[in-house]
Amino acid sequence: MPLTLPTLKKRIISQHVVKKILVRSFKGSLYLVGGAIRELALRKTPKDFDFVLSEYDDLKILEKIFKAPSFLIGKKPIQTFRIIEKETSLDITFLQNTIDEDLKRRDFTMNAIAYDFKRQEIIDPLAGMKDIRKAIIRFPRKEAIHEDPLRMLKAVRHYSTLRGFTLHKDLIKAIKELKHLIHNVAPERIKYELDTMLLSRSAYKGLKMTDDTGLLEELFPEFTSLKQLDREKKLFPQTFRHTIEGFRYFDTQRRLFLDERALRNVAYALLFHDLGKANTYTFDDIKKVVHFFYHEGISCDKAGKIMERLKFSSYEIKSILALITHHMRIFLISSDTSTEKATRRLVYKVGDLIPSLVLLTVCDMYGSAEGRQNSSTKRVWKRCREVLDAYDAWKEKPLPPLVNGYDLMSIGFKQGPSLGEILEEIREKQLSGEIQKREEALTYAKEWLRHMS
C-alpha cells in the first residue's frame, strides 16, 4: 500500500540527497517533484531525483552541495540540467510560472506531486496521491501528449514497470487516437523507453499494450506484414503472436548470468527474429507443412534498418544481428541424430553469445508452444543444457588454433576470402575432432589448394 502523507514526508527528508539540501539556504523556492516522490510513496528507494528551482542562481548552490558541475541534457521539451553524484542523478528545471502550473503540465498525475522545502509540505493539485493509491496511470489533460508525444510510450513503460498499475481508459483512448505523433519524437528518447520496458519484469504486458494501442506498428511498421500473413494464411502458431508470447517467458528464463546489456540485446533479438517470415512463406502441398526457409537473413535486414533508425550502437547491432542469424541453430541440432560435434561447432561459431542464444531459443520455443512442455520442448531444453556445458568447457580450456593465416600463405594461399574460408573449415574440423594436429591441418589445406588450382 502507498504511504500516508505524514509518513511520505518522513521518507522524503530521510533521503541522503534531501538531507544534504536541507542544511543549506536557497535564494528562491526549491521543490522535489515527479518520479522520486512516486517511488517513495510506493515504498521504493529512488535512484534519480527531479528538482524545480525558482532562481537560476540556486543551481550553483546545488553544484557546490554535490561537488559536481551541472550539464545541459538535450531533446527534452523543457530545458533540463543534470548533476551526477556517484550512482545518483539529479535533474533540475526552472519554474516558468507557479509550482501548481508546473505540476499541471507534467506527464501523469502520479508524477505531478511536489515537496516544498521551504514550507515542508506536499503539493498535490491533481490528486496524484489518490491515483497512486488506486494504481492508475492518468494524464492531467489530453494536451500533455501533444506537448510531448513520448508520453504515450512512457505511459506503457510505466504500465510494465509499476506492479499492479493500469492505464486509465481516457489515456488508452488518447494513445490510440494520437499514436502517429510518436514520429515527432527523437529516436534516442524512444529507444530509452523501449530499453526500460523490455528489461522490466512485465515486458510481455508492456508489449501487448503497445500493440493494443497501435503504437507498436507506428514504431515498427515491419510487423504489419506479419500480421497480414497470419490473417491470410490462418497460421497457428501465429508468427506475430508467438513473437509477443515469447516475452511471457523472458523473465522466468532470464537467469543465465547475463548482465543488463546482454539481456536487452536478447530482448530485441526476440522482438525482431521472425520479421523475415512474411517474405519467406511457402507451403508444402504434399506434406501439408509451412516453411520459412532462410527467413533469418531477411529478419536481419529488416532489424538492421530498424536499429539504424533508432540509433542503436554498433555493438548492439552486431550482437543482436548475430543472435537473429543463429536463432534457429539450437533447434536444428536438437534432433535425436544430432552429434556432440555439432554442439561444439555451434559453440565455436557463436562464442560468448551462447548464453544469450540459449535464452532466445527458450523464449522462442515457449512462445510457439504457449508454454507447454512436450517431447519437442524437452528435447530442445536438453540440447540447450548440453550447449551451455560445451560453452563452459570451451571457456575453461579453449582449443588454440592449429594454423594461422601466415602458415597458409607460406604454402601458397593468397590473402582474401578463400584464406578465411579454409581457416574456418580447419577450425570447425579441429573442434569436431576430425583434425587434431598441425601437420593434419596443413595437409588438409594443401589438398584444398590443389583442388582449387
HELIX and SHEET records of a PDB file:
HELIX    1   1 LEU A    5  SER A   14  1                                  10    
HELIX    2   2 HIS A   16  LEU A   22  1                                   7    
HELIX    3   3 GLY A   35  ALA A   41  1                                   7    
HELIX    4   4 ASP A   58  PHE A   66  1                                   9    
HELIX    5   5 ILE A   99  LYS A  104  1                                   6    
HELIX    6   6 THR A  109  ASN A  111  5                                   3    
HELIX    7   7 GLY A  128  LYS A  134  1                                   7    
HELIX    8   8 GLU A  143  GLU A  147  1                                   5    
HELIX    9   9 LEU A  150  THR A  161  1                                  12    
HELIX   10  10 LYS A  169  LEU A  178  1                                  10    
HELIX   11  11 LYS A  179  ASN A  184  5                                   6    
HELIX   12  12 PRO A  187  LEU A  198  1                                  12    
HELIX   13  13 ALA A  203  ASP A  212  1                                  10    
HELIX   14  14 LEU A  215  LEU A  219  1                                   5    
HELIX   15  15 PHE A  223  LYS A  233  1                                  11    
HELIX   16  16 THR A  239  GLU A  245  1                                   7    
HELIX   17  17 GLY A  246  ARG A  248  5                                   3    
HELIX   18  18 GLU A  260  PHE A  272  1                                  13    
HELIX   19  19 LEU A  275  ASN A  279  5                                   5    
HELIX   20  20 HIS A  295  ARG A  309  1                                  15    
HELIX   21  21 SER A  314  THR A  325  1                                  12    
HELIX   22  22 ARG A  329  LEU A  332  1                                   4    
HELIX   23  23 GLU A  340  VAL A  350  1                                  11    
HELIX   24  24 GLY A  351  LEU A  353  5                                   3    
HELIX   25  25 ILE A  354  ALA A  369  1                                  16    
HELIX   26  26 SER A  375  GLU A  396  1                                  22    
HELIX   27  27 GLY A  405  MET A  409  1                                   5    
HELIX   28  28 PRO A  417  SER A  432  1                                  16    
HELIX   29  29 ARG A  438  MET A  452  1                                  15    
SHEET    1   A 7 PHE A  71  ILE A  73  0                                        
SHEET    2   A 7 THR A  80  GLU A  85 -1                                        
SHEET    3   A 7 THR A  88  PHE A  94 -1                                        
SHEET    4   A 7 ASP A  48  LEU A  53  1                                        
SHEET    5   A 7 LEU A  30  VAL A  33 -1                                        
SHEET    6   A 7 ALA A 114  ASP A 116 -1                                        
SHEET    7   A 7 GLU A 121  ILE A 123 -1                                        
SHEET    1   B 2 ILE A 136  ILE A 137  0                                        
SHEET    2   B 2 THR A 166  LEU A 167  1                                        
SHEET    1   C 2 TYR A 281  ASP A 284  0                                        
SHEET    2   C 2 VAL A 289  PHE A 292 -1                                        
END                                                                             
